[in-house]
Amino acid sequence: MADDVISLKSRRKQRTKAHRRWKVKPRFFLLLLSLLLIWVAAGFVNRYLHIVMLQSKIVRVEREIAALETRNEAVRQQLKEMQTDAYIERVAREKLGLIKPGEVVYIPMHAAGPDDPADVAKRPGASSSAGGY
């Protein structure tokens, strides 16, 4: 029966050995805290970069809006000008060749340029020193 009884001393040794395996040291908490801080800092950096990227997109879109508003105003002015009688008359005269009643149209002929051949007949009585005609 004495062999079946486990001494209190040996039992405490078994318990302390098992307890020592799972003992948490302060280094573990320091490591855990540093990992948590790194994770939080990475989150902040990620959000900051996202905000900077969105702000640059906002600036680009605002510039596009300003350019389009300027262009839109120019088109409005052009449309307003195109609806005037003077513009319609000018386009009718220049592009369509229309005239008002009672007007005479003079169509200019092609003027001789410096590279055109000189096939114009001489005036009678002109000196013949220029050619051999």
C-alpha positions as a Markdown table, in Angstrom:
| # | Residue | x | y | z |
|---|---|---|---|---|
| 1 | Met | 0.0 | 0.0 | 0.0 |
| 2 | Ala | 2.9 | 2.4 | 0.6 |
| 3 | Asp | 3.8 | 1.8 | -3.0 |
| 4 | Asp | 0.4 | 2.9 | -4.2 |
| 5 | Val | 0.6 | 6.2 | -2.4 |
| 6 | Ile | 2.2 | 9.1 | -4.3 |
| 7 | Ser | 4.0 | 11.4 | -2.1 |
| 8 | Leu | 2.9 | 15.0 | -1.8 |
| 9 | Lys | 6.4 | 16.2 | -2.7 |
| 10 | Ser | 6.6 | 14.3 | -6.0 |
| 11 | Arg | 3.1 | 15.5 | -6.9 |
| 12 | Arg | 4.1 | 19.2 | -6.3 |
| 13 | Lys | 7.2 | 18.7 | -8.6 |
| 14 | Gln | 5.0 | 17.3 | -11.4 |
| 15 | Arg | 2.6 | 20.2 | -11.0 |
| 16 | Thr | 5.4 | 22.9 | -11.0 |
| 17 | Lys | 7.1 | 21.4 | -14.0 |
| 18 | Ala | 3.8 | 21.5 | -16.0 |
| 19 | His | 3.1 | 25.0 | -14.7 |
| 20 | Arg | 6.6 | 26.2 | -15.7 |
| 21 | Arg | 6.0 | 25.2 | -19.3 |
| 22 | Trp | 3.1 | 27.6 | -19.6 |
| 23 | Lys | 4.5 | 30.5 | -17.7 |
| 24 | Val | 4.1 | 33.7 | -19.7 |
| 25 | Lys | 7.1 | 36.0 | -19.5 |
| 26 | Pro | 6.9 | 39.8 | -19.9 |
| 27 | Arg | 8.8 | 39.5 | -23.3 |
| 28 | Phe | 5.7 | 37.8 | -24.7 |
| 29 | Phe | 3.5 | 40.8 | -23.8 |
| 30 | Leu | 6.1 | 43.2 | -25.2 |
| 31 | Leu | 6.2 | 41.3 | -28.4 |
| 32 | Leu | 2.4 | 41.1 | -28.6 |
| 33 | Leu | 2.1 | 44.9 | -27.9 |
| 34 | Ser | 4.7 | 45.7 | -30.6 |
| 35 | Leu | 2.9 | 43.5 | -33.2 |
| 36 | Leu | -0.3 | 45.3 | -32.3 |
| 37 | Leu | 1.3 | 48.7 | -32.7 |
| 38 | Ile | 2.8 | 47.7 | -36.0 |
| 39 | Trp | -0.6 | 46.5 | -37.3 |
| 40 | Val | -2.3 | 49.8 | -36.2 |
| 41 | Ala | 0.5 | 51.9 | -37.7 |
| 42 | Ala | 0.2 | 50.0 | -41.0 |
| 43 | Gly | -3.6 | 50.6 | -41.0 |
| 44 | Phe | -3.0 | 54.3 | -40.5 |
| 45 | Val | -0.4 | 54.5 | -43.2 |
| 46 | Asn | -2.7 | 52.6 | -45.6 |
| 47 | Arg | -5.6 | 55.0 | -44.9 |
| 48 | Tyr | -3.4 | 58.0 | -45.2 |
| 49 | Leu | -2.2 | 56.9 | -48.6 |
| 50 | His | -5.8 | 56.2 | -49.7 |
| 51 | Ile | -6.8 | 59.7 | -48.6 |
| 52 | Val | -3.9 | 61.3 | -50.5 |
| 53 | Met | -4.8 | 59.4 | -53.6 |
| 54 | Leu | -8.5 | 60.5 | -53.3 |
| 55 | Gln | -7.5 | 64.1 | -52.8 |
| 56 | Ser | -5.3 | 64.0 | -56.0 |
| 57 | Lys | -8.3 | 62.6 | -57.9 |
| 58 | Ile | -10.5 | 65.3 | -56.5 |
| 59 | Val | -8.1 | 68.0 | -57.6 |
| 60 | Arg | -7.9 | 66.4 | -61.1 |
| 61 | Val | -11.7 | 66.2 | -61.4 |
| 62 | Glu | -12.1 | 69.8 | -60.2 |
| 63 | Arg | -9.7 | 71.0 | -63.0 |
| 64 | Glu | -11.6 | 69.0 | -65.6 |
| 65 | Ile | -14.8 | 70.5 | -64.4 |
| 66 | Ala | -13.4 | 74.1 | -64.6 |
| 67 | Ala | -12.1 | 73.3 | -68.2 |
| 68 | Leu | -15.4 | 71.9 | -69.2 |
| 69 | Glu | -17.3 | 74.9 | -67.8 |
| 70 | Thr | -15.0 | 77.3 | -69.7 |
| 71 | Arg | -15.5 | 75.3 | -72.9 |
| 72 | Asn | -19.3 | 75.2 | -72.2 |
| 73 | Glu | -19.4 | 78.9 | -71.9 |
| 74 | Ala | -17.5 | 79.4 | -75.2 |
| 75 | Val | -19.9 | 77.1 | -76.9 |
| 76 | Arg | -22.8 | 79.1 | -75.5 |
| 77 | Gln | -21.3 | 82.3 | -76.8 |
| 78 | Gln | -20.7 | 80.7 | -80.2 |
| 79 | Leu | -24.3 | 79.4 | -80.3 |
| 80 | Lys | -25.6 | 82.9 | -79.3 |
| 81 | Glu | -23.5 | 84.4 | -82.1 |
| 82 | Met | -24.7 | 81.8 | -84.7 |
| 83 | Gln | -28.3 | 82.8 | -84.0 |
| 84 | Thr | -27.8 | 86.4 | -85.0 |
| 85 | Asp | -29.0 | 87.7 | -88.4 |
| 86 | Ala | -25.6 | 89.0 | -89.3 |
| 87 | Tyr | -23.9 | 85.6 | -88.9 |
| 88 | Ile | -26.7 | 83.8 | -90.9 |
| 89 | Glu | -26.3 | 86.4 | -93.7 |
| 90 | Arg | -22.5 | 86.1 | -93.7 |
| 91 | Val | -22.7 | 82.2 | -93.9 |
| 92 | Ala | -25.3 | 82.4 | -96.7 |
| 93 | Arg | -23.1 | 84.8 | -98.7 |
| 94 | Glu | -19.7 | 83.1 | -98.1 |
| 95 | Lys | -20.5 | 79.4 | -98.0 |
| 96 | Leu | -23.7 | 79.1 | -100.0 |
| 97 | Gly | -23.0 | 81.9 | -102.5 |
| 98 | Leu | -26.4 | 83.5 | -102.1 |
| 99 | Ile | -27.1 | 87.2 | -102.9 |
| 100 | Lys | -29.7 | 89.7 | -102.1 |
| 101 | Pro | -32.2 | 90.8 | -104.8 |
| 102 | Gly | -30.8 | 93.5 | -107.0 |
| 103 | Glu | -27.1 | 92.7 | -106.3 |
| 104 | Val | -24.6 | 91.9 | -109.0 |
| 105 | Val | -22.1 | 89.1 | -108.3 |
| 106 | Tyr | -18.6 | 89.5 | -109.6 |
| 107 | Ile | -16.6 | 86.3 | -109.8 |
| 108 | Pro | -12.9 | 86.8 | -109.8 |
| 109 | Met | -11.0 | 84.9 | -112.3 |
| 110 | His | -7.8 | 83.0 | -111.4 |
| 111 | Ala | -5.0 | 85.6 | -111.4 |
| 112 | Ala | -1.7 | 84.7 | -113.0 |
| 113 | Gly | 0.9 | 83.8 | -110.5 |
| 114 | Pro | 4.7 | 84.0 | -110.9 |
| 115 | Asp | 4.9 | 80.3 | -111.8 |
| 116 | Asp | 2.2 | 80.3 | -114.4 |
| 117 | Pro | 3.3 | 80.1 | -118.1 |
| 118 | Ala | 3.3 | 83.3 | -120.0 |
| 119 | Asp | 0.8 | 82.4 | -122.8 |
| 120 | Val | -0.8 | 85.8 | -122.9 |
| 121 | Ala | -0.8 | 87.3 | -126.4 |
| 122 | Lys | 1.2 | 90.5 | -126.8 |
| 123 | Arg | -0.5 | 93.8 | -127.3 |
| 124 | Pro | -0.1 | 95.1 | -130.8 |
| 125 | Gly | 2.5 | 97.8 | -131.0 |
| 126 | Ala | 4.5 | 96.6 | -128.0 |
| 127 | Ser | 8.3 | 96.3 | -128.4 |
| 128 | Ser | 9.6 | 92.8 | -129.3 |
| 129 | Ser | 12.6 | 93.0 | -127.1 |
| 130 | Ala | 11.2 | 90.7 | -124.4 |
| 131 | Gly | 10.5 | 87.6 | -126.5 |
| 132 | Gly | 11.0 | 86.8 | -130.2 |
| 133 | Tyr | 7.4 | 87.0 | -131.3 |
